[in-house]
């Protein structure tokens, strides 16, 4: 069962990224927030997928993450990737594919 606070944050980020980036593919939620019993100091771990990922995009992403952290009073650990670069990080990719939940750009769980 996914933590409801984390799910609200993920849906918010999906909608925010969809408006800002034409090449946004969706988010994976993984880590501790997949369980409903989370310690207060846990980060919400998220993979964000884009067609392109570079310094310019990261410079646009981080203020959005900061605002979301403030608005929802959470800490987010976001990893922006292209699908290709995500697959190259084998350990992280395997972990997320085993336990992660994908949300499409509209924030709908797949």
Secondary structure as GFF3:
##gff-version 3
##sequence-region A 1 110
A	DSSP	alpha_helix	4	20	.	.	.	ID=ss1
A	DSSP	beta_strand	24	30	.	.	.	ID=ss2
A	DSSP	three_ten_helix	32	34	.	.	.	ID=ss3
A	DSSP	beta_strand	44	50	.	.	.	ID=ss4
A	DSSP	alpha_helix	55	72	.	.	.	ID=ss5
A	DSSP	beta_strand	76	82	.	.	.	ID=ss6
A	DSSP	alpha_helix	83	88	.	.	.	ID=ss7
A	DSSP	alpha_helix	90	99	.	.	.	ID=ss8
A	DSSP	beta_strand	101	103	.	.	.	ID=ss9
###
